[in-house]
Every structure is written in C-alpha cells, then in structure tokens.
Amino acid sequence: MSGVEIFATDDPFLLFDRWLELAKQSEPNDPNAVALATSTCDGRPSVRMVLAKHVGDQRFCFFTNADSKKGTQLALNPRAAMCFHWKSLRRQVRVEGTITELSGSDVDAYFHSRSRASQIGAAVSQQSRTLASRAELEEKVRLFGNEHDGEIPRPSYWRGFNLKAETIEFWIDGANRLHDRFLFELEDDRWRMSRLYP
C-alpha cells in the first residue's frame, strides 16, 4: 500500500482516525490496544499494553491506577510514548509527547460507563503490588461487591491521562523492507510532515 493518502491531509489526528476506523474493521479485537512506554527519572524504561480512548478532542487517553508502576513513573517523569500496531493492516503509528491528567468529570464518566464488575475490579486492585493468591483477590472482589449494592464509587487513585502528542509517525509495510514512514512534528502549534528512510 502506498503512502499517497498521507499527502491528502496535514492533520495527523484526522489521518489517525481514518486508520483506526480501518483497524476496527479488520482487527479481531481491541483495535485501540496500544503499547505504552514510560520511564523512571534515571531512564529505566517500562512498557505495557493499555486501551487508548478518545476523550473530547484528545486522541491518546488511557485510564489506570495512579499508584501503579506506570502511574508513579508518570508522576515523576510525565513523558511517554505509544505504539499502535495493526498486523491485519500492516501498519503502525508511533506517538511521543507529554502526559497531562484528565478532568475528574471525564474520569468519572468513563469509570461509570464500564461494567459493574470492571468497576469493582478497579476499586479493589492494588495494581502492580504483590498479591498472595488469586483467592485473596476474588475474596476482596466478593466483599466489596456485597458492601456496595448501589453505584460503585470511583477510587481517588483511579485516574485518566492524556498523551499530548509532539510527534506522530505513520508506518506502512513495504516490499523488501522498503517501508513508508511519515513523521509529523509539532512546531509552533503547526504540524510539519517529512518522509523518513525505512
């Protein structure tokens, strides 16, 4: 597939939305799954898969326990990178930038849009910390559910974050590894696009 469509827009968010719509038609599940990389202040990296959400005009949002490994790293070093890889399309998108927190109202709205079981799971999980057994977790879930027969309160540590993009790279698989790569860089509030060597 050629990179001709890249030149049809100078808006990388519009292009990303088009690619994500294509991925929704061809990926077997979770087309919005993305590898999120964070690091400590001294540069020790960590990566994991999360689900990217579109909140308002913000494309690269995710929700997590702020006391988790990624949450504590982001508090100390609010820079991150994402990589979407859609094997069915033979395309990927890389995003790098700074992290900001979403508003409490946005986080509340998303938290309460999830299933009751997912809300309970988020409320009882001490994410990234040592767990003695699966049975202990299941008992915490059972007890918490019994204690809250109405709306599940969102824990204060369960928050939302937005990756404010500074660079967005679109990658298209090419024959003989002659891939098409197009880099959008934000300069003075305008996007500048350049083609990269494979």
C-alpha positions as a Python dict, from the first residue, in 0.01 Angstrom:
ca = {
    (1, 'M'): (0, 0, 0),
    (2, 'S'): (139, 339, -96),
    (3, 'G'): (175, 645, 122),
    (4, 'V'): (-26, 864, -118),
    (5, 'E'): (-311, 909, 133),
    (6, 'I'): (-65, 1067, 377),
    (7, 'F'): (-31, 1367, 149),
    (8, 'A'): (-407, 1425, 144),
    (9, 'T'): (-402, 1589, 487),
    (10, 'D'): (-178, 1797, 708),
    (11, 'D'): (-372, 1686, 1017),
    (12, 'P'): (-220, 1373, 1176),
    (13, 'F'): (-521, 1329, 1406),
    (14, 'L'): (-756, 1305, 1109),
    (15, 'L'): (-525, 1051, 949),
    (16, 'F'): (-503, 853, 1274),
    (17, 'D'): (-884, 844, 1298),
    (18, 'R'): (-904, 705, 943),
    (19, 'W'): (-653, 432, 1022),
    (20, 'L'): (-827, 341, 1346),
    (21, 'E'): (-1160, 306, 1162),
    (22, 'L'): (-992, 67, 917),
    (23, 'A'): (-845, -127, 1209),
    (24, 'K'): (-1190, -162, 1367),
    (25, 'Q'): (-1300, -348, 1054),
    (26, 'S'): (-1002, -582, 1030),
    (27, 'E'): (-858, -642, 1379),
    (28, 'P'): (-1011, -939, 1565),
    (29, 'N'): (-1038, -745, 1893),
    (30, 'D'): (-924, -428, 2068),
    (31, 'P'): (-808, -223, 1768),
    (32, 'N'): (-737, 56, 2019),
    (33, 'A'): (-482, -158, 2210),
    (34, 'V'): (-150, 25, 2230),
    (35, 'A'): (191, -32, 2385),
    (36, 'L'): (254, 246, 2638),
    (37, 'A'): (615, 315, 2736),
    (38, 'T'): (711, 513, 3045),
    (39, 'S'): (1039, 551, 3230),
    (40, 'T'): (1191, 643, 3561),
    (41, 'C'): (1374, 974, 3607),
    (42, 'D'): (1704, 794, 3552),
    (43, 'G'): (1585, 645, 3223),
    (44, 'R'): (1485, 289, 3315),
    (45, 'P'): (1205, 205, 3067),
    (46, 'S'): (887, 8, 3121),
    (47, 'V'): (621, -90, 2866),
    (48, 'R'): (276, -249, 2877),
    (49, 'M'): (-44, -270, 2672),
    (50, 'V'): (-334, -36, 2751),
    (51, 'L'): (-651, 66, 2570),
    (52, 'A'): (-636, 413, 2417),
    (53, 'K'): (-955, 617, 2443),
    (54, 'H'): (-1078, 925, 2258),
    (55, 'V'): (-1192, 1185, 2514),
    (56, 'G'): (-1324, 1508, 2362),
    (57, 'D'): (-1063, 1627, 2113),
    (58, 'Q'): (-792, 1421, 2282),
    (59, 'R'): (-697, 1104, 2092),
    (60, 'F'): (-447, 926, 2312),
    (61, 'C'): (-609, 888, 2656),
    (62, 'F'): (-590, 596, 2897),
    (63, 'F'): (-711, 517, 3247),
    (64, 'T'): (-520, 348, 3527),
    (65, 'N'): (-446, 322, 3896),
    (66, 'A'): (-221, 622, 3966),
    (67, 'D'): (-42, 420, 4235),
    (68, 'S'): (63, 155, 3981),
    (69, 'K'): (411, 135, 3832),
    (70, 'K'): (311, 339, 3528),
    (71, 'G'): (126, 590, 3745),
    (72, 'T'): (420, 652, 3975),
    (73, 'Q'): (661, 677, 3680),
    (74, 'L'): (438, 931, 3507),
    (75, 'A'): (415, 1138, 3826),
    (76, 'L'): (796, 1164, 3833),
    (77, 'N'): (858, 1180, 3459),
    (78, 'P'): (548, 1299, 3267),
    (79, 'R'): (671, 1194, 2923),
    (80, 'A'): (562, 879, 2740),
    (81, 'A'): (544, 703, 2406),
    (82, 'M'): (281, 483, 2242),
    (83, 'C'): (293, 237, 1955),
    (84, 'F'): (-19, 108, 1780),
    (85, 'H'): (45, -199, 1566),
    (86, 'W'): (-228, -333, 1337),
    (87, 'K'): (-96, -656, 1194),
    (88, 'S'): (-403, -705, 971),
    (89, 'L'): (-331, -370, 801),
    (90, 'R'): (48, -400, 814),
    (91, 'R'): (60, -52, 963),
    (92, 'Q'): (170, 110, 1284),
    (93, 'V'): (158, 453, 1448),
    (94, 'R'): (412, 583, 1699),
    (95, 'V'): (329, 877, 1926),
    (96, 'E'): (558, 1065, 2166),
    (97, 'G'): (484, 1355, 2396),
    (98, 'T'): (394, 1479, 2742),
    (99, 'I'): (136, 1347, 2984),
    (100, 'T'): (-144, 1552, 3140),
    (101, 'E'): (-426, 1437, 3369),
    (102, 'L'): (-786, 1428, 3252),
    (103, 'S'): (-1050, 1615, 3448),
    (104, 'G'): (-1232, 1439, 3730),
    (105, 'S'): (-1560, 1465, 3539),
    (106, 'D'): (-1411, 1290, 3234),
    (107, 'V'): (-1269, 1015, 3455),
    (108, 'D'): (-1599, 972, 3641),
    (109, 'A'): (-1791, 949, 3313),
    (110, 'Y'): (-1564, 677, 3176),
    (111, 'F'): (-1542, 487, 3505),
    (112, 'H'): (-1920, 461, 3532),
    (113, 'S'): (-1956, 362, 3166),
    (114, 'R'): (-1770, 38, 3242),
    (115, 'S'): (-1940, -279, 3362),
    (116, 'R'): (-2011, -308, 3734),
    (117, 'A'): (-1764, -598, 3759),
    (118, 'S'): (-1489, -389, 3597),
    (119, 'Q'): (-1559, -101, 3835),
    (120, 'I'): (-1530, -334, 4134),
    (121, 'G'): (-1209, -480, 3997),
    (122, 'A'): (-1057, -134, 3961),
    (123, 'A'): (-1168, -40, 4313),
    (124, 'V'): (-1009, -340, 4488),
    (125, 'S'): (-693, -387, 4282),
    (126, 'Q'): (-369, -262, 4434),
    (127, 'Q'): (-223, -261, 4086),
    (128, 'S'): (142, -364, 4045),
    (129, 'R'): (181, -465, 4411),
    (130, 'T'): (242, -818, 4538),
    (131, 'L'): (-65, -1043, 4570),
    (132, 'A'): (-50, -1355, 4787),
    (133, 'S'): (-304, -1558, 4588),
    (134, 'R'): (-586, -1544, 4333),
    (135, 'A'): (-823, -1647, 4611),
    (136, 'E'): (-735, -1333, 4808),
    (137, 'L'): (-823, -1113, 4511),
    (138, 'E'): (-1151, -1293, 4446),
    (139, 'E'): (-1249, -1259, 4812),
    (140, 'K'): (-1179, -884, 4804),
    (141, 'V'): (-1398, -855, 4494),
    (142, 'R'): (-1679, -1051, 4662),
    (143, 'L'): (-1670, -849, 4983),
    (144, 'F'): (-1652, -514, 4806),
    (145, 'G'): (-1944, -605, 4581),
    (146, 'N'): (-2153, -708, 4882),
    (147, 'E'): (-2071, -383, 5061),
    (148, 'H'): (-2168, -167, 4762),
    (149, 'D'): (-2504, -272, 4622),
    (150, 'G'): (-2558, 68, 4458),
    (151, 'E'): (-2324, 278, 4247),
    (152, 'I'): (-1957, 188, 4279),
    (153, 'P'): (-1756, 491, 4399),
    (154, 'R'): (-1459, 573, 4179),
    (155, 'P'): (-1140, 538, 4384),
    (156, 'S'): (-937, 859, 4408),
    (157, 'Y'): (-633, 676, 4272),
    (158, 'W'): (-814, 564, 3954),
    (159, 'R'): (-739, 841, 3706),
    (160, 'G'): (-721, 929, 3340),
    (161, 'F'): (-427, 1059, 3141),
    (162, 'N'): (-375, 1213, 2800),
    (163, 'L'): (-63, 1182, 2590),
    (164, 'K'): (-29, 1525, 2429),
    (165, 'A'): (144, 1438, 2104),
    (166, 'E'): (458, 1621, 1996),
    (167, 'T'): (548, 1371, 1724),
    (168, 'I'): (331, 1117, 1539),
    (169, 'E'): (485, 872, 1294),
    (170, 'F'): (283, 668, 1044),
    (171, 'W'): (445, 347, 916),
    (172, 'I'): (327, 139, 620),
    (173, 'D'): (482, -200, 545),
    (174, 'G'): (670, -212, 216),
    (175, 'A'): (812, -489, -2),
    (176, 'N'): (1173, -583, 69),
    (177, 'R'): (1151, -382, 392),
    (178, 'L'): (1131, -57, 195),
    (179, 'H'): (866, 73, 432),
    (180, 'D'): (695, 410, 403),
    (181, 'R'): (746, 627, 710),
    (182, 'F'): (596, 971, 758),
    (183, 'L'): (678, 1184, 1062),
    (184, 'F'): (457, 1469, 1182),
    (185, 'E'): (632, 1707, 1424),
    (186, 'L'): (458, 1985, 1614),
    (187, 'E'): (640, 2316, 1570),
    (188, 'D'): (490, 2648, 1685),
    (189, 'D'): (144, 2489, 1708),
    (190, 'R'): (163, 2364, 1348),
    (191, 'W'): (237, 2016, 1219),
    (192, 'R'): (529, 1966, 983),
    (193, 'M'): (545, 1641, 789),
    (194, 'S'): (856, 1472, 649),
    (195, 'R'): (930, 1134, 494),
    (196, 'L'): (1184, 912, 670),
    (197, 'Y'): (1412, 640, 540),
    (198, 'P'): (1280, 291, 625),
}
